[in-house]
């Protein structure tokens, strides 16, 4: 009996909280999700890298590794 009433009180508290909720409330997650068959699905961002961007990233990676190598050589 106590367990039943405890659960009923919890449900009443949740219902009251839902009624008090601000309808204009906004979360950033709302932008990236969509309902599909009643289930929230997160939109996957399209990560398209152009050949120029790929080349730039590779050169930056090489420069970073070279910089770290020089720094470690100085430490030694």
N, C-alpha and C positions, 0 to 999 in steps of 0.2 A: 504494500500500500504506500509506504513512504517513497519507494523508488518511483512508482507511478506518478505521485504528486510532484516529486522532484522534477521528473521529465516534463510534466505539464507546465510547471512554473518556468522551466527553461524555454519551452516552446512559446509561452506567453511573452516572455522577455524578448525573444527573437522577433516575434510578430510586432511588438511595440517598437523595437529598434527599426524594423523595416518601414513602419508607418512614419517614423520621425525622420527618415532619410531625406536629404535634400535632393529633389529631382534634377537640379541643375549641376549636381556634383560631376566632376570630370576627372578621369584618370587617363594618363598617356597611353596605357595599354589598350584603351578603347579605339585608338587610331589603328593599331596594328592587328586587331582581331576582327573576325566576322563570324556570324552564325551560319553554320552549314548543317542542315538537318537537325537543328536544335542543339548543336554542339559548337562550342567556341573553338575556332581554328585560327592559329596565328599565321598571318601573311608572311611568306618567306621573301626577304629582300632579294632583288636580282643583283648579283654581284658580277657585273660584266666588266672585265678589264681589257682595255684596248692594248694593242701591241706597244704603243708608245709608253703607256703607264707601266706595263710589265718591264720594259727595258729600263725605265727610270728606277723602278723598285730594285731591280737587280744591281744597278750601279750603286744605289744607295746602300744596299746590303754589303757589297764588296768594300765600299769606303768605310763602313762601320767596322767590318772585320779587320781591315787594315789598321784603323785607328786603335782598336783594342789590342792588336798585336804589338803596335809601337808602344802603347802604354805599358803592357806587360814586359816588354823588352827593357824599358826604362826601370821598372821595378827590380828586375833581375840585375 
